Amino acid sequence: MVNLSTTQETFAKVPAVTFGFWIMKVLATTLGETGGDFLSMSLGLGYLTSTAIFGFVFLFAVVFQIQSKGFHPLLYWVTIVATTTLGTTLADFATRSMGIGYMGGSSILLALVLISLVLWKHFTGSIAVHHVTDAKSEWFYWLTIMLSQTLGTAAGDWTADTLDCGYLGSAGIFSASLFILAVLHWKSSISSVWLFWAAFILTRPLGAVVGDFLDKPIDHGGLNLSRWLASLVIVGIMVIFGWFVPQKAAKQLH
């Protein structure tokens, strides 16, 4: 006789949280920094115009993502990159052009991220990624991500410039923080959902300072690499990594 299991799998439209996911996330955030700076600085379009362009791309990608019938890795990571480039220019516009400053911008954006998470949980019941299976959850998911990417840019600039930790020093700080979160995930009873979002937020300033290290002038602690070339190389690495380490949708057993 064949055993029929009553267990069903519901697949989310976002990837499962694996080591490969975190590698792609850091690459995407680094690309967001070099790509955002390329448009706003290298091409001279400025922060506001670049934000408008990336904002359109972000909304376009999110609409396609939400209308899709399942998890599509290419579409997902294109949307993630759109949030990182938008976050870069939006944070730079707020902290530099509007004069809010890195610390002020980071504080405001952190509050907005927390508000987004609280509202998401209130209206849908869960902020776990494997529950992102409907349009309402997806809109909150992408709003939270966009705000976290913007927060990460401001936080990265704050540690590297205001606190004078430099790009490599800041990268070390954020890497160590992520390691601590990983230990807490495996060794503590702290909610894995909240640890996930804390790690998700911290990968952004890590990618931001790595991106700055690649393209900022040597006398500012960078390598002074071409922004468009650095962006192209990162895209290539993401494509190759995604090809050899394919990702699957997050799933929940019922």
N, C-alpha and C positions, 0 to 999 in steps of 0.2 A: 504493500500500500504506500502511496506517495503522501508524505507529510505536507500539508498546506499551511503555510505560515500566515498569520494575520498581520504580520509586520509589514508596513508600507513605508516607502521612502519618498519624502517630498524634497525635491531638489530646488535650491535657491538659484537666483540669477547672478550670484556672485561666487568667486572661487573659494574652495576650501582653504582654511588657514594652515598652510604648510611652510616648511623652510623655504621652498621655492617661491612661495607667495611673498615672503619678506624680502628675498633677494630682488624680485621684480619691483617691489614697492620702493626700495631704496634707489634702484636704477631710475625708476619713473620720477622720483622726487628730484634726483640729481639733474635729469633731463629738463624738468620743469624750471630749474634755476638757470641753467645755461640757455635754454630756449627762450625763456621769458626775458632774460637780459639781452639776448640777441635782438629781439624785436624792439624792445624799449630803448636800449642803449646803442648797440652796434648799428641798427638801421635808423636810429634817431627818431622813432615814432613817439617816444615819451611814454610815461606810465599810464596816463588816462586813455590815450588812443589804443595802446596795446591791451589795456584791460577791457576795453569795449570789444576789440577783435576776439580776444580769448574768451570773453564772456559769451559771445555769440556761438563760438565753437563749442563751448561747454554746454550750453542749452541745447544745441543741435544734437550733440552726442548723447546727452541724457535722455532726450525724447526718443531717440532711436533705441537706446538701451532699455527704456521702460516699455516700448512697444514690441521689443523682441520677445519671442516665445520661450526662450531658455537662456542658458549661460553660453555666451560666445566670447572666448578669451580675447580675440583681437579687438572686438568692440569694447569690451570691458577695459582693457589697458589703454586704448585710445582715450576713453572717457577719463580714466585716472590721470593720464598725462595732461588732458585738458584742464583738470582741476589744479594740477601743480603749476602749469604756466599761468593760469588765471590767478592763482594764489600768490605767485611771485610778483606780478605787476600790481595786483591790488594791494598787497602789503606794502610794496615800495611807494605806491601813490599815497597811501594813508600815513605811513610813518615819515616819509620824506617830503612829498609835495604838500601835504596838509599839515605837516609839522607836529603830528601826534607823538612822534618819537617811538623808539623800539620798545621800551618798557611799557609805555602807555598803550601802544598798539597791541602788544602781547597780552596785556591784562584784559583789554576790551574783547579781544578775539577769544581768549580762553573762556570768558564769561558767555560769549555767544555759542561756543561749542557745547558748553555744559547745558545751556538753555535748550539747544537743539536736541541733545540727548534726552533730557528730561521730558520735553514735549513729545519726542518720538516714543518713548516708553509709555507715556500717558495715553497717547492716542492709538497705539498699536499693541501695547502689552509687553513688548520685548524689543531690545536693541541688539539682540544676538544676530550675527550675520546669516546664520542658517534659517532665520525667519524672514529674510528678505525675499518674499515670494509674491508680493502684490505691489501694485502701483504706489499705494500710500507709504508703505515701508521703504520703497525705492527712492521716493522723493526725499524723505527724511535722511536716508542713507547718503545720498549724493550731496544734500545740503550740508550735512555734518562733515563729510569728507572735504568739501570745498572750503568750509570754514577752518577745518583743521590744517589744511594745506597753507592757507593764508596765515594762520597762527604760527605754523612752523617756520615760515619765512622770516617773520618778525622776530621770533625767538632765536633763530640762528644768527641773525644780524646783531641781536642784543648781546649774546654771549661772545661773538667774535669781535665786535667793535666796541660796544659800550663797556663790557666787562674786560675787554682787551685780552681775551683768551686766544685770539687768533683762529684761523680756520682749522688747523690740525688739532690744536688744543680743544676747540669746541667739538670737533668730530670725536675726540677721545671721551669727552664728557657725555655726549649723547650715546655713544657706543656702550660706555659703562652703565648708563642708565637703562639701556635696553637689556643688557646682560642681567641686571638686578631684577627687572621685570620678568625675564625668563626664569630666573631662580624662584621668584615668588609664584610663578605659574605652576612650577613643578613641586615646590616644597611647602606652599602655604594653602590656606583655605579661602583666600581672597577670590572674589568672583572672577572667573576667567573672562567674562564678557567685558568687565571694566578694565581688566589688565590688557585685553586686546586693544581697546580704544586708547589706552594710555600709550601702548607700544605704537599703535598706528599714528598717533600724534607725534611721537618722538622720532619716528623715521623721517618725518619731513624736515625738521631742522638739521638732521644728520645729512640728508641729501643736499640741503641748501648750502651748508658750509663746504661740503665736498665739491659742489658745483662752483662755488666762489673760489675755492682753492685752485680749481682747474683754470678759470678764466680771468681771475683778477691779476693786476700788475704785480711784478716781482717785488717791487718796493712796498707793496701792501700785503705781502705774504703769500701771493698766489704764484701760479706757473705761467700766467700770461698766454695761455693757449687760445686759439681762435674759438669764439663761442659757437659759430656754426659748425666747425669741424668737430669740436667736443660733443655737440649735440648729435651730429651724424654718427659718431663712433658709439655713443650710448644707445642710440636707436638700433644700430647694428648688433650690439651686445644683447639688447632685449629680445630682438628677433631670434638670434641664435639660441639664447637661453630658453626662450619660450618654445622653440622647436624641439630641443633636446629634453626639456623638462616640462612636458605638457601638464596643464592644470585642469582639474575637474571641478564641477560645481559643488558647493557645500551642500550637505544633505542632512536631513533630520529624520529619525526613525519615529514612527507613530505606532 
